[in-house]
Amino acid sequence: MFTLAQLTSFVAVAEELHFTRAAERLRMTQPPLSRQIRQLENDLGVQLLNRTNKSVRLTPAGRAFLIEARGILRQSENAALAVRQVSTGEAGSITIGFTAASAHSMLGTLLRTAREAVPLAEIVLREMVTRDQLAALADNSLDLGLIRPSVTGPDLRTRPAVREQLLAALPAGHALTAREGALRIADFHGQELLMYSPTEARYFHELLISIFRTAHVTPVYSQYLSQVHSILALVNWGLGVALVPEAAAQLRYADIVFKPVELPIPEPVELDLVWRRNNDNPALHTLLRHL
């Protein structure tokens, strides 16, 4: 079977139609160049060049093979370039997990940065709750997670990504929409509240339980849901009030009024970037350097 060196030699001679010029172009002497061509013809079992003392011409088989040889060399160069780009973090693939709520805050910034930092890399997005992201990080099917804290572990590295305030999401016409300025936590005492699931939305569930317990406030939990957009859909239908991260206000509903809420910590909602300490994906580390 022919080699890339033989193909390179043949293409040079075919384009120059002169062995001496082709040898100079390849920075080699003419005898080894001639041997490369003869060996290529022997391997293929066809004559590629008509040689005389005065000229070199391509045979019909040579003209056909020139097209194929150029294509093979291009593919070889592209393959080598792709491998180098992956090894340096310029290309490759990064799988990113995100929660539904983070799609309206940090995810956009993350994707814009990825396009600038690793424009040749494939970005694979997976919408997952925090618990599932941690499982995917553990089995290496996820490179980077947008996860609600607190997440710890000897094999994990974390970096704060964003902090947000909580907003009250109220059905239009609800009595609390008429209040001037920010609402107080005490205003939710006895209110029918759409609550987060204690398993699938554990971070928000525990955050709200802590806030209400500290303020000695007891809402009436009407439903337990895992996704912010599902909670807002029920608020829109007038089935209760909710506390949602600030980014959720970007989801426009005709019958929802968003109002700020006074809290001891102005921005209690946190989102972290999380990845495995031993993840050796060069593209991931290029992205992290640019964040």
Secondary structure as a PSIPRED ss2 file (coil, helix, strand):
# PSIPRED VFORMAT (PSIPRED V4.0)

   1 M C   1.000  0.000  0.000
   2 F C   1.000  0.000  0.000
   3 T C   1.000  0.000  0.000
   4 L H   0.000  1.000  0.000
   5 A H   0.000  1.000  0.000
   6 Q H   0.000  1.000  0.000
   7 L H   0.000  1.000  0.000
   8 T H   0.000  1.000  0.000
   9 S H   0.000  1.000  0.000
  10 F H   0.000  1.000  0.000
  11 V H   0.000  1.000  0.000
  12 A H   0.000  1.000  0.000
  13 V H   0.000  1.000  0.000
  14 A H   0.000  1.000  0.000
  15 E H   0.000  1.000  0.000
  16 E H   0.000  1.000  0.000
  17 L C   1.000  0.000  0.000
  18 H C   1.000  0.000  0.000
  19 F H   0.000  1.000  0.000
  20 T H   0.000  1.000  0.000
  21 R H   0.000  1.000  0.000
  22 A H   0.000  1.000  0.000
  23 A H   0.000  1.000  0.000
  24 E H   0.000  1.000  0.000
  25 R H   0.000  1.000  0.000
  26 L H   0.000  1.000  0.000
  27 R C   1.000  0.000  0.000
  28 M C   1.000  0.000  0.000
  29 T C   1.000  0.000  0.000
  30 Q H   0.000  1.000  0.000
  31 P H   0.000  1.000  0.000
  32 P H   0.000  1.000  0.000
  33 L H   0.000  1.000  0.000
  34 S H   0.000  1.000  0.000
  35 R H   0.000  1.000  0.000
  36 Q H   0.000  1.000  0.000
  37 I H   0.000  1.000  0.000
  38 R H   0.000  1.000  0.000
  39 Q H   0.000  1.000  0.000
  40 L H   0.000  1.000  0.000
  41 E H   0.000  1.000  0.000
  42 N H   0.000  1.000  0.000
  43 D H   0.000  1.000  0.000
  44 L H   0.000  1.000  0.000
  45 G C   1.000  0.000  0.000
  46 V C   1.000  0.000  0.000
  47 Q C   1.000  0.000  0.000
  48 L C   1.000  0.000  0.000
  49 L E   0.000  0.000  1.000
  50 N E   0.000  0.000  1.000
  51 R E   0.000  0.000  1.000
  52 T C   1.000  0.000  0.000
  53 N C   1.000  0.000  0.000
  54 K C   1.000  0.000  0.000
  55 S C   1.000  0.000  0.000
  56 V E   0.000  0.000  1.000
  57 R E   0.000  0.000  1.000
  58 L E   0.000  0.000  1.000
  59 T C   1.000  0.000  0.000
  60 P H   0.000  1.000  0.000
  61 A H   0.000  1.000  0.000
  62 G H   0.000  1.000  0.000
  63 R H   0.000  1.000  0.000
  64 A H   0.000  1.000  0.000
  65 F H   0.000  1.000  0.000
  66 L H   0.000  1.000  0.000
  67 I H   0.000  1.000  0.000
  68 E H   0.000  1.000  0.000
  69 A H   0.000  1.000  0.000
  70 R H   0.000  1.000  0.000
  71 G H   0.000  1.000  0.000
  72 I H   0.000  1.000  0.000
  73 L H   0.000  1.000  0.000
  74 R H   0.000  1.000  0.000
  75 Q H   0.000  1.000  0.000
  76 S H   0.000  1.000  0.000
  77 E H   0.000  1.000  0.000
  78 N H   0.000  1.000  0.000
  79 A H   0.000  1.000  0.000
  80 A H   0.000  1.000  0.000
  81 L H   0.000  1.000  0.000
  82 A H   0.000  1.000  0.000
  83 V H   0.000  1.000  0.000
  84 R H   0.000  1.000  0.000
  85 Q H   0.000  1.000  0.000
  86 V H   0.000  1.000  0.000
  87 S H   0.000  1.000  0.000
  88 T C   1.000  0.000  0.000
  89 G C   1.000  0.000  0.000
  90 E C   1.000  0.000  0.000
  91 A E   0.000  0.000  1.000
  92 G E   0.000  0.000  1.000
  93 S E   0.000  0.000  1.000
  94 I E   0.000  0.000  1.000
  95 T E   0.000  0.000  1.000
  96 I E   0.000  0.000  1.000
  97 G E   0.000  0.000  1.000
  98 F E   0.000  0.000  1.000
  99 T C   1.000  0.000  0.000
 100 A C   1.000  0.000  0.000
 101 A H   0.000  1.000  0.000
 102 S H   0.000  1.000  0.000
 103 A H   0.000  1.000  0.000
 104 H H   0.000  1.000  0.000
 105 S C   1.000  0.000  0.000
 106 M H   0.000  1.000  0.000
 107 L H   0.000  1.000  0.000
 108 G H   0.000  1.000  0.000
 109 T H   0.000  1.000  0.000
 110 L H   0.000  1.000  0.000
 111 L H   0.000  1.000  0.000
 112 R H   0.000  1.000  0.000
 113 T H   0.000  1.000  0.000
 114 A H   0.000  1.000  0.000
 115 R H   0.000  1.000  0.000
 116 E H   0.000  1.000  0.000
 117 A H   0.000  1.000  0.000
 118 V C   1.000  0.000  0.000
 119 P C   1.000  0.000  0.000
 120 L E   0.000  0.000  1.000
 121 A E   0.000  0.000  1.000
 122 E E   0.000  0.000  1.000
 123 I E   0.000  0.000  1.000
 124 V E   0.000  0.000  1.000
 125 L E   0.000  0.000  1.000
 126 R E   0.000  0.000  1.000
 127 E E   0.000  0.000  1.000
 128 M C   1.000  0.000  0.000
 129 V C   1.000  0.000  0.000
 130 T H   0.000  1.000  0.000
 131 R H   0.000  1.000  0.000
 132 D H   0.000  1.000  0.000
 133 Q H   0.000  1.000  0.000
 134 L H   0.000  1.000  0.000
 135 A H   0.000  1.000  0.000
 136 A H   0.000  1.000  0.000
 137 L H   0.000  1.000  0.000
 138 A H   0.000  1.000  0.000
 139 D C   1.000  0.000  0.000
 140 N C   1.000  0.000  0.000
 141 S C   1.000  0.000  0.000
 142 L C   1.000  0.000  0.000
 143 D C   1.000  0.000  0.000
 144 L E   0.000  0.000  1.000
 145 G E   0.000  0.000  1.000
 146 L E   0.000  0.000  1.000
 147 I E   0.000  0.000  1.000
 148 R C   1.000  0.000  0.000
 149 P C   1.000  0.000  0.000
 150 S C   1.000  0.000  0.000
 151 V C   1.000  0.000  0.000
 152 T C   1.000  0.000  0.000
 153 G C   1.000  0.000  0.000
 154 P C   1.000  0.000  0.000
 155 D C   1.000  0.000  0.000
 156 L E   0.000  0.000  1.000
 157 R E   0.000  0.000  1.000
 158 T E   0.000  0.000  1.000
 159 R E   0.000  0.000  1.000
 160 P E   0.000  0.000  1.000
 161 A E   0.000  0.000  1.000
 162 V E   0.000  0.000  1.000
 163 R E   0.000  0.000  1.000
 164 E E   0.000  0.000  1.000
 165 Q C   1.000  0.000  0.000
 166 L E   0.000  0.000  1.000
 167 L E   0.000  0.000  1.000
 168 A E   0.000  0.000  1.000
 169 A E   0.000  0.000  1.000
 170 L E   0.000  0.000  1.000
 171 P E   0.000  0.000  1.000
 172 A C   1.000  0.000  0.000
 173 G C   1.000  0.000  0.000
 174 H C   1.000  0.000  0.000
 175 A H   0.000  1.000  0.000
 176 L H   0.000  1.000  0.000
 177 T H   0.000  1.000  0.000
 178 A H   0.000  1.000  0.000
 179 R C   1.000  0.000  0.000
 180 E C   1.000  0.000  0.000
 181 G C   1.000  0.000  0.000
 182 A C   1.000  0.000  0.000
 183 L E   0.000  0.000  1.000
 184 R E   0.000  0.000  1.000
 185 I H   0.000  1.000  0.000
 186 A H   0.000  1.000  0.000
 187 D H   0.000  1.000  0.000
 188 F H   0.000  1.000  0.000
 189 H C   1.000  0.000  0.000
 190 G C   1.000  0.000  0.000
 191 Q C   1.000  0.000  0.000
 192 E E   0.000  0.000  1.000
 193 L E   0.000  0.000  1.000
 194 L E   0.000  0.000  1.000
 195 M E   0.000  0.000  1.000
 196 Y E   0.000  0.000  1.000
 197 S C   1.000  0.000  0.000
 198 P C   1.000  0.000  0.000
 199 T C   1.000  0.000  0.000
 200 E C   1.000  0.000  0.000
 201 A C   1.000  0.000  0.000
 202 R H   0.000  1.000  0.000
 203 Y H   0.000  1.000  0.000
 204 F H   0.000  1.000  0.000
 205 H H   0.000  1.000  0.000
 206 E H   0.000  1.000  0.000
 207 L H   0.000  1.000  0.000
 208 L H   0.000  1.000  0.000
 209 I H   0.000  1.000  0.000
 210 S H   0.000  1.000  0.000
 211 I H   0.000  1.000  0.000
 212 F H   0.000  1.000  0.000
 213 R H   0.000  1.000  0.000
 214 T H   0.000  1.000  0.000
 215 A C   1.000  0.000  0.000
 216 H C   1.000  0.000  0.000
 217 V C   1.000  0.000  0.000
 218 T C   1.000  0.000  0.000
 219 P C   1.000  0.000  0.000
 220 V E   0.000  0.000  1.000
 221 Y E   0.000  0.000  1.000
 222 S E   0.000  0.000  1.000
 223 Q E   0.000  0.000  1.000
 224 Y E   0.000  0.000  1.000
 225 L E   0.000  0.000  1.000
 226 S C   1.000  0.000  0.000
 227 Q C   1.000  0.000  0.000
 228 V H   0.000  1.000  0.000
 229 H H   0.000  1.000  0.000
 230 S H   0.000  1.000  0.000
 231 I H   0.000  1.000  0.000
 232 L H   0.000  1.000  0.000
 233 A H   0.000  1.000  0.000
 234 L H   0.000  1.000  0.000
 235 V H   0.000  1.000  0.000
 236 N H   0.000  1.000  0.000
 237 W C   1.000  0.000  0.000
 238 G C   1.000  0.000  0.000
 239 L C   1.000  0.000  0.000
 240 G C   1.000  0.000  0.000
 241 V E   0.000  0.000  1.000
 242 A E   0.000  0.000  1.000
 243 L E   0.000  0.000  1.000
 244 V E   0.000  0.000  1.000
 245 P E   0.000  0.000  1.000
 246 E H   0.000  1.000  0.000
 247 A H   0.000  1.000  0.000
 248 A H   0.000  1.000  0.000
 249 A H   0.000  1.000  0.000
 250 Q H   0.000  1.000  0.000
 251 L C   1.000  0.000  0.000
 252 R C   1.000  0.000  0.000
 253 Y C   1.000  0.000  0.000
 254 A C   1.000  0.000  0.000
 255 D C   1.000  0.000  0.000
 256 I E   0.000  0.000  1.000
 257 V E   0.000  0.000  1.000
 258 F E   0.000  0.000  1.000
 259 K E   0.000  0.000  1.000
 260 P E   0.000  0.000  1.000
 261 V E   0.000  0.000  1.000
 262 E E   0.000  0.000  1.000
 263 L C   1.000  0.000  0.000
 264 P C   1.000  0.000  0.000
 265 I C   1.000  0.000  0.000
 266 P C   1.000  0.000  0.000
 267 E C   1.000  0.000  0.000
 268 P C   1.000  0.000  0.000
 269 V E   0.000  0.000  1.000
 270 E E   0.000  0.000  1.000
 271 L E   0.000  0.000  1.000
 272 D E   0.000  0.000  1.000
 273 L E   0.000  0.000  1.000
 274 V E   0.000  0.000  1.000
 275 W E   0.000  0.000  1.000
 276 R E   0.000  0.000  1.000
 277 R C   1.000  0.000  0.000
 278 N C   1.000  0.000  0.000
 279 N C   1.000  0.000  0.000
 280 D C   1.000  0.000  0.000
 281 N C   1.000  0.000  0.000
 282 P H   0.000  1.000  0.000
 283 A H   0.000  1.000  0.000
 284 L H   0.000  1.000  0.000
 285 H H   0.000  1.000  0.000
 286 T H   0.000  1.000  0.000
 287 L H   0.000  1.000  0.000
 288 L H   0.000  1.000  0.000
 289 R H   0.000  1.000  0.000
 290 H H   0.000  1.000  0.000
 291 L C   1.000  0.000  0.000
